[in-house]
Amino acid sequence: MKAQALHGHLDALLLAVLEQGALHGYAIIEALRARSDGSLDLPTGTIYPALRRLERAGHVASTWSTVNGRERRTYQLTDAGRRALAGERAGWHEFQQTVGRFLDPGSPPGTPA
C-alpha cells in the first residue's frame, strides 16, 4: 500500500501503534508492517516526519537513549495523544459508515454499514 493512499490516516495509525506502549522509530515501522500483514511497508521518510509533526502537536513525546551503543529516539503517546486517537477513531467510524453506504452492496440506503 502506498503512503499516499493513507493520506489523512497516517497520524491515527501511528497513535494507535503507540497506544500499546513506547517504541523507537524502527519498531513503529515494524509494528505497522506486522499489524497490516505486510500491507503497510512505509519508508522512514514517511514515518519520521509524521512523528515529528505529532510531537510538535503534543500528541507524542520522545526521549533519546543508547541501546547497544546506538542512539535511539523512543516515542510514547501523551494524554493529548490519547484524546486525539479517540477523536480519530470516532471520525473513522463515521467515515466507514458513510462510505459503506455507497461501497457495501449489502447495505440498504439509510442504514449503518
Summary of the structure (lengths in Angstrom):
residues: 113
radius of gyration: 16.3
end to end distance: 23.8
largest distance: 59.1
contacts: 290
relative contact order: 0.15
helix: 55%
strand: 16%
